[in-house]
């Protein structure tokens, strides 16, 4: 699924893409919460990172290093709660994120990071379940056709209709 799909969810209503708008089509496969300044070395490709910026509130320069490491590891983006520990995102971070097309989304104070994490993981799992169901349905359909002795032309015709 793409990062921009998450912003349509009710618990992310009011979230604002601060920078990196061009990166909103990045894939998201997992979600993590930052609780230490060195979290970026543990972030994986296609992983969305949630933070309240507590770990970097006294060293905003670390923000640049984190963004660079996340981009290098092909992370999905950063969802951050401002207005609590880090009241605004530094301009140099905004400039870097825009330059690298790295999405940073400002979350509202309405939900805790734990709630955002749980709802996001639930949504990702629902999407993956839908994809698995679809794959199983297609497998069953083609297996049934083969068991019934359907020929290659009918299999190709069915596949063509599925793919339009």
Secondary structure as UniProt FT lines:
FT   HELIX           3..6
FT   TURN            7..8
FT   HELIX           10..12
FT   TURN            13..14
FT   STRAND          16..19
FT   HELIX           21..23
FT   TURN            24..25
FT   STRAND          30..33
FT   TURN            37..38
FT   HELIX           39..41
FT   TURN            45..46
FT   STRAND          47..51
FT   HELIX           54..56
FT   TURN            57..58
FT   HELIX           61..72
FT   TURN            73..74
FT   STRAND          77..81
FT   HELIX           91..99
FT   TURN            100..101
FT   STRAND          104..107
FT   HELIX           113..147
FT   TURN            148..149
FT   HELIX           152..163
//
